[in-house]
Amino acid sequence: MIETDFVSGFARGLRVIEAFGESKPKLAITDVAKTTGLDRATARRCLLTLVELGYAEYDGKFFALTPKILRLGHAYLSSTPLPQIVQPFLDSLSEKVGQSSSVSVIDGAEVVYVARASQRRVMSINLMAGSRLPAYCASMGRVLLAAMPADQARTLLDETQRTAFTPHTKTDLNVLMEELAEVRKQGFAVIDQELELGLCSIAVPLEDSRGRVVAALNIGAPAASVPAGDLAKRYLDDLKAVAASLRLVLR
C-alpha cells in the first residue's frame, strides 16, 4: 500500500473504538488518549465524531459505545458463511458431549469467536460471537498458531505481551514454541487452566476443502470434573469427526 492510500483519520477512529472493552465500557477523553497514544485533542474529536454518528454516547464526563457499533462486527459475521455453516455442528457436538464448544479464527495475537454453543457457564467471562482471547494461552489459539510457519508464529508471540493469568500460564517464548511444535505433531492442543483457574479445553484445527486451516474448534470443560489429561480420551474423536464433516463443506 502506498502512503497516499492510507487514511490516517480513519485509522485513528478505529483505534479509539478499539480502546473500549469489557473491562473498559466507559472512558474519559484522557483514558482514550492514554490507551491509543493519540493526543487529547485528537482523541476528543474522534470521540465526538462517534457520538455525532450514533456509535457512541457522552454523559458529560464519560463516553460509551452504543449498540449501533455492532453493525461493524455484524458486517463481518454476515459476509462470511463460516458462522452459519458451523453453528449446527456446534449445537450437535455440545449436546452430545454435554460441554460448551466454540469456533474461532485468529486476528493478530488474538482468537475471535465466530460461533459458540454453550451448555454451562465455565468461565467467569461470558463468551459469545465476537469475544476475543489471547492466542498464546487458549487452546484454539495454539492450534491456529501451530498452523502458521514456525518463524511467523515466533515473531507474533515475541511481539505479544504474554501475561500470566494463572500460575499455570505458559509465557516463556521458547516453551510456547515447543508447545506449538507438539500441537503440530499431534494435531490438537490442550490447555490446563492457563487462561482461568478451573477451566480446561481441547481444540483441533478446521480445514477447508483444500486442506487449509481456516479456523479452530474446541470443547471447554471444568477441570474439577474433566481433568486436562482426560480431555483427548473423552472428546478428541468427537472433535475430529466434526472437523472431518466440516472439511467437506468449508470452501
N, C-alpha and C positions, 0 to 999 in steps of 0.2 A: 504494500500500500504506500502510495506516495504521500508526502506530508500534506499536500493541499486537499487530500481526500479525508483527512481526519478532522472531525468537528469537535473541537475542544469543549465548547459549551455543552454539547450533548453528553460528552464523556463525564464532565463534572456533575451533570444532573443525575446520571446513573450512579456515580459514586455516592451522592447524597442519599439516594434511595437505598443503596446497599448498607448505609450506616445504621439503618433501623433493623431490629431483630427481636426475637422472642424475649431476650433479656433487656432490650432497649426499645420498648414500644413508643416511648415519648422522649424527645430530645430537644434541648435548647439549642440556639444557634451556636453557642460556644462548644457544646458537645459535638455537633456535626462537624464544625471546623477542625476540632482536635482529631476526630476519627478519620476524616477524609484527607487531612493535610491541606485543605483549602484555607484561604484567609477568611476572616469573619464576614467581610462584605460579600464575597463570592458565595459563601455558604448561605447567607441571608437571601440573596437574590434567587438562588436555586430553590430554596425552601418556599419563598413567596410565589415563585412560578408554579410549583407543585400545588400550592393552595389555590391559586387562580384557576388552574386546570381541573381542580377537584380531586387530585390524587393525594392531597394532604389537608389537614385541618390545623388551625392555630388558635390557642386559647389565650393568647396574650403573653405567654411565657414559654410554653412547650408546643412543639409540632408533633403530629402523629399521622401516620398514613391512614387513608380511608379505604373502604372496601373496593373502590374503583381501581386501586393498584393491582388487584387480582386479574384485571384484564390483561396485564402484561404477561403474567405467568400462564394464563389460560390460552393466550395466543400460541405458546409452545405446545401445551398439552393437547390443544385441539388440532394443531397442524401435524402432529405425529401420530401414527396409528398405534404406537407401542403401548400406551396405557390401555387402550380399548382391547387390544389383542390379548394382553397378558392377564387382565383382570379376572376373566372367568377361570383361568388356570389357577390363579392365586386363591380365589374363593374355594375352589375344589380342594386344592392342596391344604389350605388352612383348616378346612372342615375335616379332612381325612386325618391329619396328624394332631389336631387339637391345639395348634400353636399359631402364632401370627407369622405371616410370610409377606415378603416385600420384593419389589424390583426397583433397582436404582441404575442410574447412569453416572458417569464421572464428569465433573466440571472442575477443572483445575485440580486443587488439592482436596476437593470435597466430593462426596457422593450426594446425588439429588434423588430423592424418592419420586418415582413417577407413578407407582401403583402400590397398594397395600391392602391386605386382608387381615383384620385384627380379631383375634379370638379373646384375648385378655390383655390388660394393661401390664406390660412387663417393665417398661422404662418409666422413669419419673417424668420425662417429657412426652408429649403426645405427638407421635409420628404420623404423618399423612403425606399425600402427594405434595411435593414442593419442599418438604423438610430436607435439611442438609446436615450431614455429619462429616467429621474429618475422615478422610480416606485411610490414613495410616493405621487407625485403631478400630476400624469397622470391618466386619467380615466381607461385605460386598466391596468395600474399598480395596482390601488386599487382593481380592480376585481381579478387580479391574486394573490395579497397579501391576499385578503379575502378568497381565495380558500385554503390557507395554514392553518395548525393548528395555533391557535392564538399565542401560545408561540413561534413558529418558526417565524411568521411574526413580533412579537415584537422584537425578537433577531436581525433579519435582519434590521429592522428600527432603532434599538438602535445603530447598528454599522454603520449606513449610515450618511454621512454628509448631513443634511437636510437644504438646502439653501432656503431662501425666495426669489423667483424670482419676485414676485409682492407683493403688500400689502395684497393680498388675500390668499397667500400661507400658508397652514397649516403645521407647522413644529413641534409642540409640540407632543411628543410621545403618551401621553395619549389621546389627541384629535384625533390623527390619528388612534389609536386603537378603539376608539369609532366610527370613520368613517367606519373602516373595519367591525365592528360588524353590523352596519346599512346596509352596502353593502351585507353582508351575508344574512341578514334578507330579504331585498327587491329584491335581485337578480340582481342589476345593480348599477353602480356608475356614479355620475355626478360631473364634475369639472367645477367650475365657476371662470375662469380667474386666476387660481393658477399657471399655467405654463407660461402664457403670457397674458398680458392685451389684451382684445378684443376677446379671444378665450374661448369657452365653448365646452364641449364634454360629451358624454354619452357612456358607454360601458357595454357590457354583457359578461359573460363567454362563451367559446365554449367548449362543452363536446364531448368526443368521444363516440363510441357506447356502451362503458362500464360505461358511466357516469362520467369519469374522466375529470377534467378541463385541457385542453391541450394548450389553447390559449385564447385570448380575442379579441372581435370585437367592434369597436367603430365608431361613427359618430362625426365629429367635425364641429362646426358652428360658425360664427361670432356672438359675444354677442349682437351687435347692432341690428341684425335682428332676432335672436332667443335667447332670454334670457334663462339662465340656468333653470329657473323654468318651462319653456315650453318644454324642451328637451324630457322628458319622455312622455308627452302627444302627441308630434308630431312624435317621432321616435322609442319609445320603442317597439311597436307592430311589426314594420318592422325588428328591430334588433332581436327580439325573433323568428320571422318567419325564418330568415336566420339561426340563431343558431339551430333551430329545424331541418331544412333541412340538415345542415352540420353534425348534430349528426348521421344521417343515413349513411354518407359516411366516417366519420373520424374513423379510426380503429387503 
